[in-house]
Amino acid sequence: MLRKTLIAGALLILAGALAALWWRIDGNRMPDFDFPEPPSIPEPNAFDLLVDAAEGVPDDGAAISEAVTGKRDPETGEWQEPTLDQIRPVVDEHQEALALARDGLQHPFHYPDLHRVLMGEGEYHFGDFRMLARLMTLEAKVHLADEEFGRAMESVLDCLELGRKIGARSPFIGALTGIAIHGIALGRSPQIISGLNADELLDSIDRMEALRKIRLDMADILRAERRHSFNNLKSVFTKPDWRLRLAESEQMYIDDSWFGEADFTYWQRVQVRLRTWKYHKGSIVGAFEDMTSAVSEVLDRPFFEREGRFPNPGRTLPPSLGESFIESVPGTWFVVLLNQTTYEMLLATLAIEAWRKDTGEYPEELEDLTTELLQTRPHDPFTTGDPLRYRRQNDSYVLYSVGPNGNDDGGHPMENPDSESELRYRPHAELSGDLVAGFNVLRPPEP
């Protein structure tokens, strides 16, 4: 009996060893999967020209940042808001960078070989692009102070175009930068609109309708993220130490204090080596394919139906491809929809103002604008294709979206009753109410 038990145990151990050896060997084979081809890079590429513009900025943009945010008085410790006299010289000093950036906007934007950048073999430059966006908004502020409203709007639209191009041609890390730039531009527009003349309003409408063709929506961002992630995996899988690379990225996600360390401790290396055994190329590719397909199905639904629908990536994937991706989708989706809504409202507001300048009164319906001013009626991104809500109200009007809860609350703005500051009307995915122009979005900056 003992002999049989020992033989069975030995056979079991041998079978386990052979299975582990097979898994190890099979895990080193490239999975049979149709990896997406990387996009062809146009020549010239807006990316290169924008990088040139950013690299031509002296002091790495410190003067730009100070002109945007202000600085603390070294003697009193009080925060000093930037004055126009401080902003104007900064804009004048960076005219060459602005010209280069605008030259770049004339061309398609594609981030070259981003999967290599994600493995530490290049630079992102997204911080540089945000610096250029801040410079454009400073220029808009100077033009606004000089009552050059048309030029101020051009600066805002340049910033909008920069954000849309970057956000529409990058995976999540670039999309977030593009979305942030898009939001920076939209926040500058309310003070400008009332000063535009009829021709400037029409020019702004035409350009915004042209920019609509550069899609900045969550479905496209997911497709870009999926393509870049698969190309990243393909690049990693071709390296002999691919398991170790994935395990190190997982450990850095778990403990960000590891990030950037050249040398791990002995215990850290033991942890990383132990993690390498669970990685298998076919399982990783299959799991990521299933996860992104499931996320895509959620994005086809209205935002208010999102709860509980995002998949659990499981432990097949490294956290950088699994948990972090899923965790970031809902919040990013809300910000993308918020930016889209603000964009549609700005387009509608420009058309409403142009109608008023021509007729002396506001339109009765938004459909009136499509006869001469707009190609299509501005839609509500928080729905599956419904138009924005609009009604005339006394000598003004109410323009709104149903917002993240999907309910038409009659134009009652979303608000946080616990806040008495200007943050009271800041949009949030969990608040009830509608997204109303002038309250939640397109709010004039504080004087």
C-alpha positions in Angstrom: 0.0 0.0 0.0 2.8 2.4 0.9 4.6 1.5 -2.3 1.5 2.3 -4.4 1.1 5.6 -2.5 4.7 6.6 -3.1 4.4 5.7 -6.8 1.2 7.6 -7.2 2.7 10.6 -5.4 5.8 10.4 -7.6 3.6 10.2 -10.7 1.6 13.2 -9.5 4.7 15.3 -8.9 6.0 14.3 -12.4 2.7 15.2 -14.0 2.7 18.5 -12.3 6.3 19.2 -13.3 5.5 18.3 -16.9 2.4 20.4 -16.9 4.3 23.4 -15.5 7.1 22.8 -18.1 4.5 22.7 -20.9 2.8 25.8 -19.6 6.2 27.6 -19.4 7.1 26.6 -22.9 3.7 27.3 -24.4 3.6 30.6 -22.6 6.6 31.7 -24.6 4.8 31.3 -27.9 3.2 34.2 -29.5 -0.5 33.7 -29.3 -2.5 33.2 -32.5 -4.2 36.6 -32.5 -4.7 39.2 -35.2 -2.8 42.1 -33.5 -4.0 45.5 -34.9 -1.6 47.2 -37.2 -0.2 50.5 -35.9 -1.6 53.5 -37.8 0.6 55.0 -40.5 2.2 58.2 -39.3 1.5 61.2 -41.6 4.3 63.5 -42.7 4.3 66.2 -41.5 2.9 65.1 -38.2 1.4 67.7 -35.9 3.1 65.9 -33.0 6.6 66.9 -34.1 5.6 70.5 -34.7 3.9 70.8 -31.3 7.0 69.2 -29.6 9.2 71.8 -31.4 6.9 74.6 -30.2 7.1 73.3 -26.6 10.8 72.8 -26.6 11.3 76.4 -27.8 9.6 77.7 -24.6 12.2 79.1 -22.2 12.4 78.0 -18.6 10.3 74.9 -19.4 7.1 77.0 -19.1 7.6 78.3 -15.5 6.6 81.8 -16.6 3.5 80.4 -18.3 2.4 78.5 -15.2 3.0 81.5 -12.9 1.0 83.7 -15.3 -1.9 81.2 -15.1 -2.0 80.4 -11.4 -0.1 83.4 -9.8 2.4 83.0 -7.0 2.8 83.3 -3.2 4.2 86.6 -1.9 7.5 85.6 -0.2 7.1 88.3 2.5 3.4 88.0 3.5 2.8 84.4 2.4 -0.5 85.5 0.6 -1.4 84.2 -2.8 -1.2 86.8 -5.5 -3.4 86.4 -8.6 -1.7 87.3 -11.9 -2.4 90.7 -13.3 -2.7 91.6 -16.9 0.6 93.4 -16.7 2.2 90.1 -15.8 0.3 88.1 -18.4 0.9 90.3 -21.4 4.8 90.0 -21.4 4.5 86.2 -21.2 2.3 86.1 -24.2 4.6 88.5 -26.2 7.6 86.4 -25.3 6.1 83.2 -26.6 4.9 84.3 -30.0 7.2 82.0 -31.8 5.9 79.0 -29.8 2.3 80.0 -30.6 3.1 80.3 -34.3 4.7 76.8 -34.3 1.8 75.3 -32.4 -0.7 76.8 -34.9 1.4 75.5 -37.8 1.1 72.1 -36.1 -2.7 72.3 -35.9 -2.8 72.4 -39.7 -1.8 68.8 -39.9 -3.1 65.4 -38.5 -1.9 64.4 -35.1 -0.6 60.9 -34.4 1.5 59.8 -31.4 4.4 57.8 -32.9 5.2 54.4 -31.4 3.4 55.0 -28.1 3.7 51.4 -27.1 7.5 51.9 -27.0 7.0 55.0 -24.9 5.0 53.1 -22.4 8.0 50.8 -21.9 10.2 53.7 -21.0 11.8 54.1 -24.5 10.8 57.7 -25.1 8.9 60.7 -23.8 5.2 61.4 -23.5 5.3 65.2 -24.0 1.7 65.5 -22.8 2.8 68.0 -20.1 4.3 70.1 -22.9 1.0 70.1 -24.8 -0.9 71.3 -21.7 1.7 74.1 -21.3 0.9 75.2 -24.9 -2.8 75.1 -24.1 -2.3 77.4 -21.1 -0.4 79.7 -23.3 -3.3 79.9 -25.8 -5.7 80.7 -23.0 -3.4 83.5 -21.7 -3.4 84.9 -25.2 -7.2 84.8 -25.2 -7.2 86.7 -21.9 -5.0 89.4 -23.4 -7.2 89.7 -26.5 -10.3 89.9 -24.3 -8.8 92.7 -22.2 -8.1 94.6 -25.4 -11.7 93.9 -26.5 -10.4 92.0 -29.5 -13.2 89.5 -29.1 -12.8 87.7 -32.5 -9.1 87.1 -31.8 -9.9 85.9 -28.3 -12.3 83.4 -29.7 -9.7 82.2 -32.3 -7.3 81.5 -29.4 -10.0 79.5 -27.6 -10.8 77.5 -30.8 -7.1 76.8 -31.3 -7.0 75.4 -27.8 -10.1 73.4 -28.5 -8.6 71.9 -31.6 -5.4 71.1 -29.8 -7.4 69.2 -27.2 -9.5 67.3 -29.7 -6.6 66.2 -31.8 -4.5 65.0 -28.9 -7.4 63.3 -27.2 -8.7 61.6 -30.3 -5.4 60.1 -31.3 -4.0 58.8 -28.0 -4.8 56.1 -25.5 -6.0 56.9 -22.0 -3.0 58.8 -20.8 -3.1 61.1 -23.9 -6.9 61.2 -24.0 -7.0 62.5 -20.5 -4.5 65.3 -21.5 -6.6 66.1 -24.6 -9.8 66.2 -22.4 -8.1 68.5 -19.9 -7.0 70.9 -22.7 -10.5 70.8 -24.2 -12.0 71.7 -20.8 -9.4 74.6 -20.3 -10.5 76.1 -23.6 -14.3 75.7 -23.0 -13.9 77.5 -19.6 -12.6 80.6 -21.3 -15.5 81.1 -23.8 -18.5 82.6 -21.9 -17.0 86.1 -21.4 -16.1 86.3 -25.1 -19.4 85.4 -26.8 -21.3 88.6 -26.0 -18.6 90.8 -27.6 -18.5 88.9 -30.9 -20.0 90.7 -34.0 -22.2 88.9 -36.5 -19.3 87.9 -38.8 -17.2 86.6 -35.9 -20.1 84.6 -34.6 -20.6 82.9 -38.0 -16.9 82.2 -38.4 -16.8 80.6 -34.9 -19.8 78.5 -35.8 -18.2 77.3 -39.0 -15.0 76.3 -37.3 -16.7 74.5 -34.5 -18.8 72.5 -36.9 -15.6 71.6 -38.8 -14.0 70.5 -35.5 -17.0 68.2 -34.8 -15.5 65.9 -37.4 -12.6 65.2 -35.0 -14.4 62.8 -32.7 -13.5 63.0 -29.0 -15.8 60.3 -27.5 -15.3 57.4 -25.2 -15.8 54.7 -27.8 -13.0 56.1 -30.0 -10.8 56.5 -26.9 -11.4 52.9 -26.0 -10.5 51.8 -29.6 -7.3 53.8 -29.4 -6.4 52.4 -26.0 -7.1 48.8 -27.2 -4.9 49.2 -30.2 -2.0 50.8 -28.3 -2.3 48.2 -25.5 -2.2 45.2 -27.9 0.8 46.7 -29.7 2.4 47.3 -26.4 1.8 43.6 -25.5 3.2 42.5 -28.8 6.3 44.6 -28.2 6.7 43.1 -24.7 6.1 39.5 -25.8 9.0 39.7 -28.3 11.5 40.2 -25.4 12.9 37.2 -23.6 12.2 38.7 -20.2 8.6 39.6 -21.0 7.3 37.8 -17.9 9.6 39.8 -15.7 8.6 43.1 -17.3 4.9 42.4 -16.7 5.5 41.3 -13.1 7.6 44.5 -12.4 4.8 46.7 -13.9 2.4 44.9 -11.6 4.5 45.4 -8.5 4.9 49.1 -9.4 1.1 49.4 -9.6 0.7 47.7 -6.2 3.5 49.7 -4.6 4.2 53.0 -6.4 7.3 53.6 -4.3 9.0 51.1 -6.6 8.4 53.3 -9.6 11.7 54.4 -11.2 13.9 52.3 -9.0 16.8 50.8 -10.9 17.7 48.2 -8.3 15.2 46.1 -6.3 15.9 44.5 -3.0 16.4 40.8 -2.8 12.9 40.3 -1.3 11.4 42.5 -4.0 13.0 40.4 -6.7 11.7 37.2 -5.1 8.2 38.6 -5.2 8.5 39.6 -8.8 9.9 36.3 -9.8 7.1 34.5 -8.1 4.6 36.6 -10.0 6.1 35.7 -13.4 4.7 32.2 -13.2 1.1 33.2 -13.6 1.6 35.0 -16.9 0.7 33.3 -20.1 0.6 35.1 -23.5 -2.6 33.5 -24.7 -4.4 34.1 -21.5 -3.4 37.7 -21.3 -4.4 38.5 -24.9 -7.7 36.6 -24.5 -8.6 38.3 -21.2 -7.8 41.7 -22.5 -9.8 41.1 -25.7 -12.8 39.9 -23.6 -12.5 42.9 -21.2 -12.3 45.6 -23.8 -15.2 44.0 -25.7 -17.3 44.0 -22.6 -16.4 47.7 -21.9 -17.4 48.5 -25.5 -20.8 47.1 -24.9 -21.3 49.2 -21.8 -20.3 52.4 -23.8 -23.0 51.7 -26.3 -25.6 52.3 -23.6 -26.6 55.6 -22.0 -24.4 56.8 -19.2 -27.1 56.3 -16.5 -27.2 52.6 -17.3 -23.5 52.1 -16.3 -23.9 50.9 -12.7 -22.7 47.3 -12.2 -22.1 46.7 -15.9 -18.3 47.0 -16.1 -16.5 43.7 -16.1 -14.1 42.3 -13.5 -10.8 41.9 -15.2 -9.7 39.1 -12.8 -6.1 38.2 -12.1 -5.1 37.0 -15.5 -4.1 40.6 -16.4 -1.5 42.8 -14.8 -3.2 45.6 -12.8 -1.9 48.2 -15.3 -4.0 46.4 -18.0 -6.8 45.4 -15.8 -7.9 47.1 -12.6 -6.4 50.5 -13.5 -8.1 50.4 -16.9 -11.5 49.5 -15.5 -11.2 51.9 -12.6 -10.5 54.8 -14.9 -13.3 54.2 -17.5 -16.4 55.5 -15.6 -14.8 58.7 -14.4 -13.2 59.4 -17.8 -16.5 58.6 -19.6 -18.3 61.2 -17.5 -15.6 63.9 -18.2 -15.7 63.1 -21.9 -19.5 63.4 -22.0 -19.3 66.6 -19.9 -16.8 68.1 -22.4 -19.0 67.0 -25.4 -22.0 68.5 -23.7 -20.2 71.8 -23.1 -19.0 71.8 -26.7 -22.5 71.3 -28.1 -23.8 74.0 -25.8 -21.2 76.5 -26.8 -22.0 75.8 -30.5 -25.7 76.3 -29.7 -25.0 79.5 -27.7 -23.0 81.0 -30.6 -25.9 80.2 -33.0 -28.5 81.6 -30.6 -26.5 84.8 -30.2 -26.1 85.1 -34.0 -29.9 84.6 -34.4 -30.5 87.3 -31.8 -28.2 89.8 -33.5 -29.9 89.2 -36.8 -33.6 89.2 -35.6 -33.5 91.1 -32.4 -34.9 88.2 -30.4 -34.0 84.7 -29.3 -35.3 81.8 -31.4 -38.5 80.0 -30.4 -37.0 76.5 -30.9 -33.5 75.2 -31.5 -34.7 73.7 -34.8 -35.0 77.3 -36.1 -31.2 77.5 -36.0 -30.7 74.6 -38.4 -32.4 76.5 -41.3 -29.5 78.8 -41.8 -26.9 78.7 -39.0 -26.2 75.1 -38.1 -25.9 71.9 -40.1 -27.5 69.8 -37.4 -29.3 70.5 -34.2 -26.9 70.3 -31.2 -27.4 67.0 -29.5 -27.3 65.8 -25.9 -24.3 63.4 -25.4 -25.9 62.0 -22.1 -28.7 60.5 -24.3 -28.6 58.1 -27.2 -29.1 60.9 -29.8 -31.7 63.3 -28.3 -31.2 67.0 -28.9 -30.3 69.5 -26.2 -33.3 70.9 -24.4 -34.2 74.6 -25.0 -36.9 77.1 -24.2 -37.4 80.8 -24.2 -37.9 82.3 -20.8 -38.9 86.0 -20.6 -36.1 88.0 -22.2 -33.6 85.1 -22.0 -33.6 81.3 -22.5 -32.8 78.0 -20.8 -30.4 75.6 -22.5 -29.7 72.2 -20.8 -28.8 68.6 -21.0 -30.6 65.9 -19.0 -27.2 65.1 -17.4 -25.8 61.8 -16.0 -29.1 60.6 -14.4 -30.9 60.6 -17.7 -33.9 62.4 -16.3 -35.4 65.7 -17.7 -35.7 67.8 -14.6 -37.1 70.8 -16.6 -33.8 72.7 -16.6 -33.3 72.6 -12.8 -29.5 72.9 -12.5 -27.5 70.2 -10.8 -26.3 71.5 -7.5 -24.6 70.4 -4.3 -26.7 71.7 -1.3 -23.8 71.2 1.1 -21.6 73.8 -0.7 -22.1 77.5 -0.5 -19.2 78.5 -2.7 -18.8 78.7 -6.5 -18.3 74.9 -6.4 -22.1 74.5 -5.6 -22.9 74.0 -9.3 -19.8 71.9 -10.2 -21.1 68.9 -12.2 -20.7 65.5 -10.6 -21.8 62.1 -11.9 -23.7 61.3 -8.7 -25.8 64.5 -8.4 -29.3 64.8 -9.6 -30.6 67.6 -11.8 -29.8 68.8 -15.3 -26.6 70.3 -16.8 -27.7 73.9 -17.4 -25.7 76.4 -19.4 -24.7 79.3 -17.2 -24.9 77.3 -14.0 -23.2 74.0 -14.4 -21.3 74.6 -17.7 -20.3 77.6 -19.7 -20.2 79.7 -16.4 -18.5 83.1 -16.8 -15.2 83.1 -14.8 -15.2 84.9 -11.5 -14.2 88.6 -12.0 
